[in-house]
Every structure is written in C-alpha cells, then in structure tokens.
C-alpha cells in the first residue's frame, strides 16, 4: 500500500470516529444532579355555586317561601284585625240619630246630661233584648211604651229636628247623648262613679222596683 493511500485511510477512520462520538454538554453533570422537573398543575378555582349542595338550594327556597307566607299571613292578620275593629264600631243611620235624639229630648230634655244618656241606653238595651223589637224605630213606636208617642210630643220634636231647629243647648246635648249611645256607650256617671247600665230596660217617674233614681226618673 502506498503511503498516500495509508494516510487517506487513517484520515477516514478519524472522521468516522468523530461522527460516532456523542457530544457531552458542559452542563451534563448539573442536569444529572438536578431534581426532576415537576410539571405544573393548574388547580381549578373553587366555584361557590358548583359546591352548593342540592339540599342547600332546596333549604334556601323553602326559607324564601316561608318568609313570603309569613308576610302574607301578617298582612292578612292586619287586614282582618282592621276589619274587626271597623265592624266592632257601632254604626247608625241618620234616621236612627233623628229618632234617638228626639225621644231623648222628649223624655229627658229637662234632665242633666247623664239623665239623657240613661234614657238613650234604655232604648238601646231594648233593641238588643229578645223581649223587645230589634230596631230603634220599632222599640220607640212599640204600643203603650213611650208616652211622647201617644201624646204627640215626639212628633213635634221630629218636626223641629227636620227643620234644623236644633241650635239650643238642650238639643245639642240630646244629639250628643244620642250619638254616644248609638256608638255603643252603656255607662253613665252616677254619684261620682261609673255605672254600667246594660241590664236596664225600664224608666219612669214612678217605677215600682226601681234600682236607682236619676233626676226625675227611676230605672230598673
């Protein structure tokens, strides 16, 4: 073999050896000793709505329903209470006031204010009693009960009332007393004390078995 061919062979072997050798990185040792990389894991953000249990949702709905029901009940109760108060307050017609004020004026026009109240209360007690008619007009016009009906005095007072001749103190007191008894007052002031007159159905100048006397009348 010639020297030239031998040199070419050696060169070829060196080149082939260089391609087959794996290059070593300068940071090989550092890479080998370094801790293995940990792949970052994305933790999903907690969703409050997603974590809410079905039981919580149902409980919330039940609470809202209960609150709404309670509100409706309260309104209904308030309305009912208001209606009861309105119903409890006695009502009367203009005709009732006309008759009551006129009969009080006939029977107790000359009496004090408590005497006027007492006469009106007796009329109302009769209306409420099963032993007498159930309206003011029927009670007043019941046969043989009120003398002003028989002697014409009531008719005269009614004409005065209708004509608007009610400006005197006597008439004003009679109208005031009539309004109070029509609204439900059943008490008077007797000897400085409050006296309940719910059980009284009769009065007269001379009444047998009377329980007390007020002005010119006896009551029982």
C-alpha positions, 0 to 999 in steps of 0.5 A: 500500500502506498503511503498516500493511500495509508494516510487517506485511510487513517484520515477516514477512520478519524472522521468516522470516529468523530461522527460516532462520538456523542457530544457531552454538554458542559452542563451534563453533570448539573442536569444529572444532579438536578431534581426532576422537573415537576410539571405544573398543575393548574388547580381549578378555582373553587366555584361557590355555586358548583359546591352548593349542595342540592339540599342547600338550594332546596333549604334556601327556597323553602326559607324564601317561601316561608318568609313570603307566607309569613308576610302574607299571613301578617298582612292578612292578620292586619287586614282582618284585625282592621276589619274587626275593629271597623265592624266592632264600631257601632254604626247608625243611620241618620234616621236612627240619630233623628229618632234617638235624639228626639225621644231623648229630648222628649223624655229627658230634655229637662234632665242633666246630661247623664239623665239623657244618656240613661234614657238613650241606653234604655232604648238601646238595651231594648233593641238588643233584648229578645223581649223587645223589637230589634230596631230603634224605630220599632222599640220607640213606636212599640204600643203603650211604651213611650208616652211622647208617642201617644201624646204627640210630643215626639212628633213635634220634636221630629218636626223641629229636628227636620227643620234644623231647629236644633241650635239650643243647648238642650238639643245639642246635648240630646244629639250628643247623648244620642250619638254616644249611645248609638256608638255603643256607650252603656255607662253613665256617671252616677254619684261620682262613679261609673255605672254600667247600665246594660241590664236596664230596660225600664224608666219612669217617674214612678217605677215600682222596683226601681234600682236607682233614681236619676233626676226625675226618673227611676230605672230598673 
